[in-house]
Amino acid sequence: MPEKILYRTAATATGGGRDGKTALNDGTSSIDLVVPKELGGPGGDGLNPEKLFALGYAACFMGAMRHYAASQKVKVPDDAAVNVSVGIGPRSDPGFGLDVQIAVSLPGMDPAVAQDLIEGGHKVCPYSHATAGTLTITPTLV
């Protein structure tokens, strides 16, 4: 748990959940959600919770890695990229689980330094911390 909350936001979901709407309580963003075909929905270009999680985790991981890099006095390449893949499927007990994979591109960087940045970013990232113990996530250098 954080020692001090520096920022907080909130969102509210309405409708059917995965086929409803979600909006930030401050009114800055509202999203219509669509169930993927693979989960029995119509599919299409809409967003769903897995897409939203992938978007947030990728951005958060990049920020965490850059934060860690600055503490180590290492420059992250301008063309660095973090790709987060989120899958969903049934668990052995009732319910569903997530599979999350992170691939990091750090072009031109020494592989040992790059690996240290990835591992350091994973330790700093709040998404990684929140999923520790429930998901096995091993970010990889690509």
ZAMARGU-4260 file (C-alpha; in steps of 0.2 Angstrom, whole numbers, plus 5000, padded with zeros to 4 digits):
<rodrens>
0) 5000/5000/5000 | 5006/5018/4997 | 5012/5028/5011 | 5004/5043/5004 | 4991/5045/4989
5) 4998/5058/4977 | 4984/5056/4964 | 4967/5047/4963 | 4955/5045/4949 | 4938/5036/4948
10) 4927/5028/4935 | 4910/5021/4934 | 4903/5006/4924 | 4885/5005/4918 | 4875/4994/4907
15) 4880/4976/4905 | 4898/4978/4911 | 4908/4971/4896 | 4895/4978/4884 | 4891/4993/4893
20) 4899/5010/4896 | 4913/5016/4907 | 4917/5034/4911 | 4928/5044/4922 | 4919/5052/4936
25) 4927/5069/4932 | 4919/5068/4914 | 4935/5069/4904 | 4932/5052/4895 | 4918/5040/4892
30) 4920/5023/4883 | 4907/5012/4875 | 4913/4994/4878 | 4911/4979/4866 | 4913/4960/4870
35) 4925/4952/4859 | 4919/4938/4847 | 4930/4926/4856 | 4919/4929/4872 | 4903/4928/4863
40) 4900/4946/4859 | 4899/4955/4842 | 4917/4960/4842 | 4922/4975/4831 | 4933/4990/4835
45) 4927/4994/4852 | 4937/4993/4868 | 4935/4980/4882 | 4943/4978/4899 | 4958/4968/4893
50) 4962/4982/4880 | 4961/4995/4893 | 4972/4985/4905 | 4985/4983/4891 | 4985/5001/4887
55) 4987/5006/4905 | 5000/4993/4909 | 5011/4997/4894 | 5011/5016/4898 | 5014/5013/4916
60) 5028/5001/4913 | 5037/5013/4901 | 5035/5027/4914 | 5042/5015/4928 | 5056/5010/4917
65) 5061/5028/4913 | 5060/5032/4932 | 5071/5018/4936 | 5083/5022/4922 | 5085/5040/4928
70) 5089/5034/4946 | 5103/5024/4938 | 5108/5038/4927 | 5105/5029/4911 | 5096/5036/4896
75) 5082/5026/4889 | 5082/5027/4869 | 5070/5039/4862 | 5063/5024/4851 | 5060/5012/4866
80) 5044/5003/4866 | 5034/4992/4878 | 5021/4980/4871 | 5009/4972/4884 | 4998/4958/4878
85) 4983/4953/4889 | 4974/4937/4887 | 4959/4930/4896 | 4952/4913/4898 | 4944/4901/4911
90) 4952/4896/4927 | 4951/4878/4934 | 4940/4884/4947 | 4924/4895/4942 | 4929/4911/4935
95) 4942/4919/4923 | 4960/4923/4923 | 4972/4934/4914 | 4988/4930/4905 | 5000/4945/4904
100) 5016/4946/4893 | 5027/4961/4892 | 5040/4963/4878 | 5052/4978/4879 | 5062/4985/4864
105) 5077/4996/4869 | 5086/4998/4852 | 5105/5001/4853 | 5106/4998/4871 | 5119/4985/4879
110) 5108/4970/4883 | 5114/4969/4901 | 5110/4987/4904 | 5093/4984/4895 | 5089/4969/4906
115) 5093/4979/4922 | 5081/4993/4916 | 5067/4980/4912 | 5070/4972/4929 | 5071/4988/4938
120) 5055/4995/4929 | 5046/4979/4934 | 5050/4982/4952 | 5045/5000/4952 | 5029/4998/4941
125) 5013/4999/4951 | 5004/4988/4939 | 5018/4974/4941 | 5016/4977/4960 | 4997/4975/4960
130) 4998/4959/4950 | 5012/4951/4960 | 5007/4934/4967 | 4992/4933/4956 | 5000/4933/4939
135) 5017/4927/4933 | 5024/4941/4922 | 5042/4940/4916 | 5045/4955/4905 | 5057/4951/4890
140) 5069/4961/4880 | 5065/4959/4861
</rodrens>
